[in-house]
Amino acid sequence: MLLSRDFVGYMAKEVVKRLLAAKMIETKDVEALTQRVRQVMADEVTVEDRLNEEAREILSRYSEEMRRTGVSYQEMYKKVKSQLARERKLILR
C-alpha cells in the first residue's frame, strides 16, 4: 500500500468535508459517511496488493513447471499480473 491508513482516513474526512461545504451532498450522519468513504478508499488503495498476492499464488502452483522449462519468474509474474488486471478491468500505476 502506497498510502498509510491514517492518510486514507484524513483524505476521506477531507473529501466528505469539502463535498458538504460545496453542498454537493447532504447527510445526517457525517461520521458514518466518512467511515464509508474511508473504507471504499482503503479497498481501492489495496486492490493492487491483493492482485500481487493472487499472482504470487498462481505462480507458486506452477513453480516446478517454470523451473523445468527455464521460464523467468519475474517475466511470468508481470504477465500473470497484467492478465489479471485486464480481466478485472483494472488500471495499475
Biopython code that builds the backbone (N, CA, C, O; Angstrom):
import numpy as np
from Bio.PDB.StructureBuilder import StructureBuilder

atoms = [
    (1, "MET", "N", (0.845, -1.166, 0.000)),
    (1, "MET", "CA", (0.000, 0.000, 0.000)),
    (1, "MET", "C", (0.893, 1.233, 0.000)),
    (1, "MET", "O", (1.798, 1.356, 0.825)),
    (2, "LEU", "N", (0.635, 2.134, -0.922)),
    (2, "LEU", "CA", (1.431, 3.343, -1.025)),
    (2, "LEU", "C", (1.044, 4.395, 0.007)),
    (2, "LEU", "O", (1.884, 5.192, 0.426)),
    (3, "LEU", "N", (-0.201, 4.402, 0.412)),
    (3, "LEU", "CA", (-0.683, 5.389, 1.361)),
    (3, "LEU", "C", (-0.945, 4.732, 2.716)),
    (3, "LEU", "O", (-1.437, 3.606, 2.785)),
    (4, "SER", "N", (-0.614, 5.442, 3.778)),
    (4, "SER", "CA", (-0.871, 4.890, 5.105)),
    (4, "SER", "C", (-2.355, 4.950, 5.422)),
    (4, "SER", "O", (-3.091, 5.750, 4.844)),
    (5, "ARG", "N", (-2.788, 4.107, 6.336)),
    (5, "ARG", "CA", (-4.196, 4.093, 6.739)),
    (5, "ARG", "C", (-4.620, 5.446, 7.310)),
    (5, "ARG", "O", (-5.742, 5.899, 7.084)),
    (6, "ASP", "N", (-3.725, 6.078, 8.040)),
    (6, "ASP", "CA", (-4.040, 7.386, 8.621)),
    (6, "ASP", "C", (-4.291, 8.419, 7.532)),
    (6, "ASP", "O", (-5.205, 9.237, 7.640)),
    (7, "PHE", "N", (-3.473, 8.377, 6.481)),
    (7, "PHE", "CA", (-3.639, 9.342, 5.403)),
    (7, "PHE", "C", (-4.923, 9.073, 4.624)),
    (7, "PHE", "O", (-5.594, 10.012, 4.197)),
    (8, "VAL", "N", (-5.267, 7.808, 4.437)),
    (8, "VAL", "CA", (-6.525, 7.467, 3.769)),
    (8, "VAL", "C", (-7.701, 8.002, 4.594)),
    (8, "VAL", "O", (-8.656, 8.546, 4.039)),
    (9, "GLY", "N", (-7.627, 7.848, 5.895)),
    (9, "GLY", "CA", (-8.663, 8.380, 6.777)),
    (9, "GLY", "C", (-8.764, 9.894, 6.682)),
    (9, "GLY", "O", (-9.862, 10.451, 6.646)),
    (10, "TYR", "N", (-7.623, 10.550, 6.642)),
    (10, "TYR", "CA", (-7.597, 12.012, 6.510)),
    (10, "TYR", "C", (-8.217, 12.431, 5.180)),
    (10, "TYR", "O", (-9.027, 13.357, 5.135)),
    (11, "MET", "N", (-7.837, 11.752, 4.096)),
    (11, "MET", "CA", (-8.383, 12.094, 2.781)),
    (11, "MET", "C", (-9.902, 11.905, 2.750)),
    (11, "MET", "O", (-10.620, 12.741, 2.201)),
    (12, "ALA", "N", (-10.385, 10.820, 3.331)),
    (12, "ALA", "CA", (-11.828, 10.574, 3.360)),
    (12, "ALA", "C", (-12.554, 11.691, 4.104)),
    (12, "ALA", "O", (-13.597, 12.174, 3.664)),
    (13, "LYS", "N", (-11.987, 12.087, 5.232)),
    (13, "LYS", "CA", (-12.593, 13.171, 6.025)),
    (13, "LYS", "C", (-12.634, 14.470, 5.228)),
    (13, "LYS", "O", (-13.635, 15.187, 5.249)),
    (14, "GLU", "N", (-11.547, 14.769, 4.528)),
    (14, "GLU", "CA", (-11.475, 15.992, 3.722)),
    (14, "GLU", "C", (-12.446, 15.936, 2.539)),
    (14, "GLU", "O", (-13.084, 16.940, 2.220)),
    (15, "VAL", "N", (-12.563, 14.801, 1.899)),
    (15, "VAL", "CA", (-13.493, 14.666, 0.776)),
    (15, "VAL", "C", (-14.917, 14.942, 1.242)),
    (15, "VAL", "O", (-15.645, 15.714, 0.618)),
    (16, "VAL", "N", (-15.306, 14.308, 2.337)),
    (16, "VAL", "CA", (-16.660, 14.500, 2.864)),
    (16, "VAL", "C", (-16.863, 15.955, 3.268)),
    (16, "VAL", "O", (-17.893, 16.552, 2.958)),
    (17, "LYS", "N", (-15.889, 16.517, 3.953)),
    (17, "LYS", "CA", (-15.998, 17.909, 4.416)),
    (17, "LYS", "C", (-16.167, 18.866, 3.237)),
    (17, "LYS", "O", (-17.000, 19.772, 3.282)),
    (18, "ARG", "N", (-15.381, 18.665, 2.189)),
    (18, "ARG", "CA", (-15.446, 19.566, 1.033)),
    (18, "ARG", "C", (-16.728, 19.368, 0.222)),
    (18, "ARG", "O", (-17.290, 20.334, -0.295)),
    (19, "LEU", "N", (-17.185, 18.137, 0.111)),
    (19, "LEU", "CA", (-18.450, 17.891, -0.592)),
    (19, "LEU", "C", (-19.624, 18.526, 0.159)),
    (19, "LEU", "O", (-20.532, 19.087, -0.455)),
    (20, "LEU", "N", (-19.596, 18.433, 1.482)),
    (20, "LEU", "CA", (-20.644, 19.067, 2.295)),
    (20, "LEU", "C", (-20.580, 20.589, 2.186)),
    (20, "LEU", "O", (-21.608, 21.252, 2.053)),
    (21, "ALA", "N", (-19.366, 21.135, 2.244)),
    (21, "ALA", "CA", (-19.195, 22.589, 2.167)),
    (21, "ALA", "C", (-19.672, 23.133, 0.821)),
    (21, "ALA", "O", (-20.218, 24.234, 0.748)),
    (22, "ALA", "N", (-19.464, 22.364, -0.233)),
    (22, "ALA", "CA", (-19.890, 22.783, -1.570)),
    (22, "ALA", "C", (-21.364, 22.469, -1.818)),
    (22, "ALA", "O", (-21.899, 22.751, -2.890)),
    (23, "LYS", "N", (-22.008, 21.883, -0.815)),
    (23, "LYS", "CA", (-23.423, 21.490, -0.901)),
    (23, "LYS", "C", (-23.676, 20.532, -2.059)),
    (23, "LYS", "O", (-24.724, 20.570, -2.703)),
    (24, "MET", "N", (-22.688, 19.673, -2.308)),
    (24, "MET", "CA", (-22.827, 18.666, -3.358)),
    (24, "MET", "C", (-23.500, 17.413, -2.817)),
    (24, "MET", "O", (-24.069, 16.626, -3.573)),
    (25, "ILE", "N", (-23.432, 17.237, -1.502)),
    (25, "ILE", "CA", (-24.078, 16.107, -0.846)),
    (25, "ILE", "C", (-24.736, 16.595, 0.436)),
    (25, "ILE", "O", (-24.427, 17.672, 0.946)),
    (26, "GLU", "N", (-25.645, 15.780, 0.939)),
    (26, "GLU", "CA", (-26.271, 16.018, 2.237)),
    (26, "GLU", "C", (-26.225, 14.717, 3.013)),
    (26, "GLU", "O", (-26.335, 13.637, 2.432)),
    (27, "THR", "N", (-26.064, 14.815, 4.315)),
    (27, "THR", "CA", (-26.066, 13.631, 5.160)),
    (27, "THR", "C", (-26.510, 14.020, 6.563)),
    (27, "THR", "O", (-26.324, 15.152, 7.010)),
    (28, "LYS", "N", (-27.101, 13.048, 7.238)),
    (28, "LYS", "CA", (-27.494, 13.269, 8.634)),
    (28, "LYS", "C", (-26.383, 12.818, 9.572)),
    (28, "LYS", "O", (-26.274, 13.303, 10.698)),
    (29, "ASP", "N", (-25.568, 11.894, 9.104)),
    (29, "ASP", "CA", (-24.502, 11.335, 9.939)),
    (29, "ASP", "C", (-23.162, 11.464, 9.213)),
    (29, "ASP", "O", (-22.775, 10.590, 8.438)),
    (30, "VAL", "N", (-22.472, 12.556, 9.477)),
    (30, "VAL", "CA", (-21.200, 12.839, 8.809)),
    (30, "VAL", "C", (-20.170, 11.763, 9.127)),
    (30, "VAL", "O", (-19.424, 11.332, 8.248)),
    (31, "GLU", "N", (-20.130, 11.331, 10.385)),
    (31, "GLU", "CA", (-19.131, 10.332, 10.791)),
    (31, "GLU", "C", (-19.341, 9.003, 10.065)),
    (31, "GLU", "O", (-18.376, 8.384, 9.617)),
    (32, "ALA", "N", (-20.578, 8.567, 9.948)),
    (32, "ALA", "CA", (-20.863, 7.303, 9.248)),
    (32, "ALA", "C", (-20.483, 7.409, 7.776)),
    (32, "ALA", "O", (-19.910, 6.478, 7.210)),
    (33, "LEU", "N", (-20.799, 8.533, 7.163)),
    (33, "LEU", "CA", (-20.439, 8.734, 5.763)),
    (33, "LEU", "C", (-18.924, 8.743, 5.597)),
    (33, "LEU", "O", (-18.392, 8.141, 4.665)),
    (34, "THR", "N", (-18.238, 9.423, 6.497)),
    (34, "THR", "CA", (-16.775, 9.471, 6.445)),
    (34, "THR", "C", (-16.187, 8.069, 6.551)),
    (34, "THR", "O", (-15.242, 7.740, 5.833)),
    (35, "GLN", "N", (-16.730, 7.244, 7.434)),
    (35, "GLN", "CA", (-16.236, 5.873, 7.586)),
    (35, "GLN", "C", (-16.467, 5.051, 6.321)),
    (35, "GLN", "O", (-15.612, 4.259, 5.924)),
    (36, "ARG", "N", (-17.624, 5.240, 5.692)),
    (36, "ARG", "CA", (-17.907, 4.512, 4.450)),
    (36, "ARG", "C", (-16.955, 4.938, 3.342)),
    (36, "ARG", "O", (-16.444, 4.094, 2.606)),
    (37, "VAL", "N", (-16.715, 6.234, 3.218)),
    (37, "VAL", "CA", (-15.790, 6.743, 2.202)),
    (37, "VAL", "C", (-14.386, 6.226, 2.486)),
    (37, "VAL", "O", (-13.677, 5.830, 1.561)),
    (38, "ARG", "N", (-13.974, 6.224, 3.753)),
    (38, "ARG", "CA", (-12.649, 5.723, 4.127)),
    (38, "ARG", "C", (-12.491, 4.258, 3.735)),
    (38, "ARG", "O", (-11.449, 3.860, 3.215)),
    (39, "GLN", "N", (-13.530, 3.454, 3.987)),
    (39, "GLN", "CA", (-13.461, 2.026, 3.662)),
    (39, "GLN", "C", (-13.334, 1.803, 2.157)),
    (39, "GLN", "O", (-12.541, 0.975, 1.711)),
    (40, "VAL", "N", (-14.114, 2.539, 1.386)),
    (40, "VAL", "CA", (-14.048, 2.405, -0.073)),
    (40, "VAL", "C", (-12.677, 2.823, -0.580)),
    (40, "VAL", "O", (-12.103, 2.158, -1.443)),
    (41, "MET", "N", (-12.152, 3.912, -0.055)),
    (41, "MET", "CA", (-10.832, 4.382, -0.475)),
    (41, "MET", "C", (-9.744, 3.384, -0.077)),
    (41, "MET", "O", (-8.827, 3.127, -0.857)),
    (42, "ALA", "N", (-9.836, 2.826, 1.116)),
    (42, "ALA", "CA", (-8.848, 1.843, 1.570)),
    (42, "ALA", "C", (-8.907, 0.591, 0.695)),
    (42, "ALA", "O", (-7.869, 0.023, 0.355)),
    (43, "ASP", "N", (-10.107, 0.162, 0.334)),
    (43, "ASP", "CA", (-10.241, -1.000, -0.548)),
    (43, "ASP", "C", (-9.594, -0.722, -1.901)),
    (43, "ASP", "O", (-8.916, -1.585, -2.458)),
    (44, "GLU", "N", (-9.798, 0.460, -2.417)),
    (44, "GLU", "CA", (-9.243, 0.823, -3.718)),
    (44, "GLU", "C", (-7.717, 0.875, -3.670)),
    (44, "GLU", "O", (-7.042, 0.448, -4.607)),
    (45, "VAL", "N", (-7.189, 1.395, -2.586)),
    (45, "VAL", "CA", (-5.740, 1.511, -2.445)),
    (45, "VAL", "C", (-5.091, 0.131, -2.339)),
    (45, "VAL", "O", (-3.962, -0.053, -2.794)),
    (46, "THR", "N", (-5.778, -0.825, -1.753)),
    (46, "THR", "CA", (-5.183, -2.156, -1.559)),
    (46, "THR", "C", (-5.472, -3.126, -2.692)),
    (46, "THR", "O", (-5.074, -4.289, -2.618)),
    (47, "VAL", "N", (-6.157, -2.678, -3.741)),
    (47, "VAL", "CA", (-6.508, -3.585, -4.829)),
    (47, "VAL", "C", (-5.252, -4.162, -5.498)),
    (47, "VAL", "O", (-5.229, -5.341, -5.849)),
    (48, "GLU", "N", (-4.221, -3.349, -5.673)),
    (48, "GLU", "CA", (-3.001, -3.856, -6.306)),
    (48, "GLU", "C", (-2.268, -4.837, -5.392)),
    (48, "GLU", "O", (-1.676, -5.805, -5.871)),
    (49, "ASP", "N", (-2.304, -4.594, -4.087)),
    (49, "ASP", "CA", (-1.690, -5.540, -3.156)),
    (49, "ASP", "C", (-2.349, -6.912, -3.269)),
    (49, "ASP", "O", (-1.668, -7.937, -3.286)),
    (50, "ARG", "N", (-3.674, -6.920, -3.345)),
    (50, "ARG", "CA", (-4.394, -8.191, -3.484)),
    (50, "ARG", "C", (-4.093, -8.857, -4.822)),
    (50, "ARG", "O", (-3.981, -10.080, -4.895)),
    (51, "LEU", "N", (-3.963, -8.059, -5.879)),
    (51, "LEU", "CA", (-3.623, -8.586, -7.197)),
    (51, "LEU", "C", (-2.225, -9.208, -7.185)),
    (51, "LEU", "O", (-2.018, -10.277, -7.759)),
    (52, "ASN", "N", (-1.274, -8.550, -6.540)),
    (52, "ASN", "CA", (0.088, -9.087, -6.415)),
    (52, "ASN", "C", (0.078, -10.428, -5.695)),
    (52, "ASN", "O", (0.747, -11.373, -6.113)),
    (53, "GLU", "N", (-0.678, -10.502, -4.619)),
    (53, "GLU", "CA", (-0.751, -11.746, -3.847)),
    (53, "GLU", "C", (-1.353, -12.871, -4.678)),
    (53, "GLU", "O", (-0.878, -14.006, -4.635)),
    (54, "GLU", "N", (-2.389, -12.558, -5.426)),
    (54, "GLU", "CA", (-3.009, -13.588, -6.265)),
    (54, "GLU", "C", (-2.046, -14.064, -7.361)),
    (54, "GLU", "O", (-1.992, -15.256, -7.663)),
    (55, "ALA", "N", (-1.296, -13.145, -7.950)),
    (55, "ALA", "CA", (-0.311, -13.525, -8.971)),
    (55, "ALA", "C", (0.753, -14.437, -8.364)),
    (55, "ALA", "O", (1.164, -15.412, -8.993)),
    (56, "ARG", "N", (1.205, -14.124, -7.135)),
    (56, "ARG", "CA", (2.197, -14.981, -6.469)),
    (56, "ARG", "C", (1.637, -16.376, -6.204)),
    (56, "ARG", "O", (2.338, -17.373, -6.379)),
    (57, "GLU", "N", (0.373, -16.447, -5.782)),
    (57, "GLU", "CA", (-0.250, -17.744, -5.522)),
    (57, "GLU", "C", (-0.340, -18.578, -6.799)),
    (57, "GLU", "O", (-0.070, -19.779, -6.785)),
    (58, "ILE", "N", (-0.717, -17.940, -7.889)),
    (58, "ILE", "CA", (-0.814, -18.660, -9.168)),
    (58, "ILE", "C", (0.551, -19.186, -9.581)),
    (58, "ILE", "O", (0.678, -20.340, -9.990)),
    (59, "LEU", "N", (1.557, -18.354, -9.476)),
    (59, "LEU", "CA", (2.902, -18.777, -9.875)),
    (59, "LEU", "C", (3.461, -19.856, -8.960)),
    (59, "LEU", "O", (4.235, -20.701, -9.411)),
    (60, "SER", "N", (3.089, -19.845, -7.697)),
    (60, "SER", "CA", (3.588, -20.891, -6.791)),
    (60, "SER", "C", (3.056, -22.257, -7.205)),
    (60, "SER", "O", (3.726, -23.268, -6.995)),
    (61, "ARG", "N", (1.861, -22.301, -7.789)),
    (61, "ARG", "CA", (1.307, -23.575, -8.259)),
    (61, "ARG", "C", (2.061, -24.115, -9.469)),
    (61, "ARG", "O", (2.067, -25.321, -9.714)),
    (62, "TYR", "N", (2.692, -23.227, -10.219)),
    (62, "TYR", "CA", (3.397, -23.632, -11.432)),
    (62, "TYR", "C", (4.909, -23.525, -11.293)),
    (62, "TYR", "O", (5.620, -23.579, -12.297)),
    (63, "SER", "N", (5.409, -23.377, -10.092)),
    (63, "SER", "CA", (6.847, -23.141, -9.883)),
    (63, "SER", "C", (7.706, -24.288, -10.415)),
    (63, "SER", "O", (8.751, -24.054, -11.022)),
    (64, "GLU", "N", (7.272, -25.509, -10.190)),
    (64, "GLU", "CA", (8.066, -26.659, -10.664)),
    (64, "GLU", "C", (8.126, -26.683, -12.186)),
    (64, "GLU", "O", (9.191, -26.903, -12.764)),
    (65, "GLU", "N", (7.008, -26.462, -12.825)),
    (65, "GLU", "CA", (6.976, -26.450, -14.296)),
    (65, "GLU", "C", (7.815, -25.299, -14.847)),
    (65, "GLU", "O", (8.505, -25.462, -15.854)),
    (66, "MET", "N", (7.759, -24.145, -14.198)),
    (66, "MET", "CA", (8.554, -22.996, -14.635)),
    (66, "MET", "C", (10.045, -23.293, -14.500)),
    (66, "MET", "O", (10.841, -22.917, -15.360)),
    (67, "ARG", "N", (10.418, -23.970, -13.416)),
    (67, "ARG", "CA", (11.819, -24.325, -13.204)),
    (67, "ARG", "C", (12.297, -25.287, -14.293)),
    (67, "ARG", "O", (13.397, -25.146, -14.826)),
    (68, "ARG", "N", (11.451, -26.261, -14.612)),
    (68, "ARG", "CA", (11.796, -27.255, -15.636)),
    (68, "ARG", "C", (11.979, -26.628, -17.012)),
    (68, "ARG", "O", (12.888, -27.000, -17.754)),
    (69, "THR", "N", (11.122, -25.684, -17.347)),
    (69, "THR", "CA", (11.175, -25.081, -18.678)),
    (69, "THR", "C", (12.095, -23.868, -18.753)),
    (69, "THR", "O", (12.349, -23.349, -19.840)),
    (70, "GLY", "N", (12.592, -23.417, -17.614)),
    (70, "GLY", "CA", (13.540, -22.306, -17.591)),
    (70, "GLY", "C", (12.904, -20.943, -17.776)),
    (70, "GLY", "O", (13.570, -20.007, -18.218)),
    (71, "VAL", "N", (11.642, -20.815, -17.449)),
    (71, "VAL", "CA", (10.943, -19.539, -17.578)),
    (71, "VAL", "C", (11.304, -18.632, -16.406)),
    (71, "VAL", "O", (11.400, -19.084, -15.265)),
    (72, "SER", "N", (11.501, -17.370, -16.694)),
    (72, "SER", "CA", (11.846, -16.389, -15.673)),
    (72, "SER", "C", (10.631, -16.092, -14.785)),
    (72, "SER", "O", (9.539, -15.820, -15.285)),
    (73, "TYR", "N", (10.834, -16.148, -13.472)),
    (73, "TYR", "CA", (9.753, -15.853, -12.530)),
    (73, "TYR", "C", (9.269, -14.423, -12.706)),
    (73, "TYR", "O", (8.064, -14.173, -12.736)),
    (74, "GLN", "N", (10.204, -13.481, -12.824)),
    (74, "GLN", "CA", (9.836, -12.074, -12.946)),
    (74, "GLN", "C", (9.011, -11.824, -14.204)),
    (74, "GLN", "O", (8.028, -11.083, -14.175)),
    (75, "GLU", "N", (9.416, -12.442, -15.298)),
    (75, "GLU", "CA", (8.693, -12.281, -16.558)),
    (75, "GLU", "C", (7.277, -12.841, -16.445)),
    (75, "GLU", "O", (6.318, -12.197, -16.870)),
    (76, "MET", "N", (7.147, -14.024, -15.879)),
    (76, "MET", "CA", (5.829, -14.635, -15.718)),
    (76, "MET", "C", (4.975, -13.861, -14.724)),
    (76, "MET", "O", (3.763, -13.748, -14.906)),
    (77, "TYR", "N", (5.590, -13.330, -13.682)),
    (77, "TYR", "CA", (4.865, -12.534, -12.694)),
    (77, "TYR", "C", (4.221, -11.327, -13.373)),
    (77, "TYR", "O", (3.047, -11.033, -13.150)),
    (78, "LYS", "N", (5.003, -10.627, -14.208)),
    (78, "LYS", "CA", (4.474, -9.470, -14.914)),
    (78, "LYS", "C", (3.322, -9.871, -15.830)),
    (78, "LYS", "O", (2.305, -9.179, -15.896)),
    (79, "LYS", "N", (3.483, -10.987, -16.535)),
    (79, "LYS", "CA", (2.438, -11.437, -17.455)),
    (79, "LYS", "C", (1.166, -11.836, -16.718)),
    (79, "LYS", "O", (0.066, -11.478, -17.139)),
    (80, "VAL", "N", (1.310, -12.573, -15.621)),
    (80, "VAL", "CA", (0.140, -13.009, -14.852)),
    (80, "VAL", "C", (-0.568, -11.806, -14.250)),
    (80, "VAL", "O", (-1.794, -11.711, -14.298)),
    (81, "LYS", "N", (0.196, -10.899, -13.691)),
    (81, "LYS", "CA", (-0.391, -9.708, -13.074)),
    (81, "LYS", "C", (-1.115, -8.865, -14.128)),
    (81, "LYS", "O", (-2.221, -8.384, -13.884)),
    (82, "SER", "N", (-0.503, -8.689, -15.279)),
    (82, "SER", "CA", (-1.138, -7.929, -16.360)),
    (82, "SER", "C", (-2.428, -8.591, -16.825)),
    (82, "SER", "O", (-3.428, -7.918, -17.076)),
    (83, "GLN", "N", (-2.397, -9.919, -16.939)),
    (83, "GLN", "CA", (-3.587, -10.645, -17.373)),
    (83, "GLN", "C", (-4.717, -10.507, -16.352)),
    (83, "GLN", "O", (-5.868, -10.277, -16.723)),
    (84, "LEU", "N", (-4.389, -10.647, -15.080)),
    (84, "LEU", "CA", (-5.404, -10.493, -14.027)),
    (84, "LEU", "C", (-5.994, -9.082, -14.042)),
    (84, "LEU", "O", (-7.202, -8.907, -13.883)),
    (85, "ALA", "N", (-5.145, -8.088, -14.232)),
    (85, "ALA", "CA", (-5.610, -6.698, -14.271)),
    (85, "ALA", "C", (-6.528, -6.474, -15.473)),
    (85, "ALA", "O", (-7.555, -5.804, -15.357)),
    (86, "ARG", "N", (-6.159, -7.033, -16.626)),
    (86, "ARG", "CA", (-7.011, -6.898, -17.819)),
    (86, "ARG", "C", (-8.360, -7.568, -17.608)),
    (86, "ARG", "O", (-9.398, -7.010, -17.962)),
    (87, "GLU", "N", (-8.344, -8.768, -17.031)),
    (87, "GLU", "CA", (-9.597, -9.498, -16.784)),
    (87, "GLU", "C", (-10.524, -8.717, -15.865)),
    (87, "GLU", "O", (-11.744, -8.762, -16.025)),
    (88, "ARG", "N", (-9.957, -8.013, -14.916)),
    (88, "ARG", "CA", (-10.753, -7.271, -13.935)),
    (88, "ARG", "C", (-10.947, -5.813, -14.311)),
    (88, "ARG", "O", (-11.557, -5.041, -13.571)),
    (89, "LYS", "N", (-10.420, -5.448, -15.470)),
    (89, "LYS", "CA", (-10.511, -4.083, -15.983)),
    (89, "LYS", "C", (-9.962, -3.068, -14.987)),
    (89, "LYS", "O", (-10.574, -2.035, -14.715)),
    (90, "LEU", "N", (-8.771, -3.402, -14.447)),
    (90, "LEU", "CA", (-8.095, -2.529, -13.501)),
    (90, "LEU", "C", (-7.035, -1.722, -14.220)),
    (90, "LEU", "O", (-6.415, -2.199, -15.170)),
    (91, "ILE", "N", (-6.830, -0.507, -13.767)),
    (91, "ILE", "CA", (-5.763, 0.325, -14.281)),
    (91, "ILE", "C", (-4.725, 0.419, -13.188)),
    (91, "ILE", "O", (-5.002, 0.911, -12.094)),
    (92, "LEU", "N", (-3.521, -0.059, -13.488)),
    (92, "LEU", "CA", (-2.443, -0.054, -12.487)),
    (92, "LEU", "C", (-1.473, 1.069, -12.796)),
    (92, "LEU", "O", (-1.334, 1.495, -13.943)),
    (93, "ARG", "N", (-0.815, 1.532, -11.770)),
    (93, "ARG", "CA", (0.158, 2.613, -11.945)),
    (93, "ARG", "C", (1.419, 2.107, -12.567)),
    (93, "ARG", "O", (2.351, 2.880, -12.789)),
]
sb = StructureBuilder()
sb.init_structure("model")
sb.init_model(0)
sb.init_chain("A")
sb.init_seg("    ")
for serial, (resi, resn, name, xyz) in enumerate(atoms, 1):
    if name == "N":
        sb.init_residue(resn, " ", resi, " ")
    sb.init_atom(name, np.array(xyz, "f"), 0.0, 1.0, " ", f" {name:<3s}", serial, name[0])
structure = sb.get_structure()
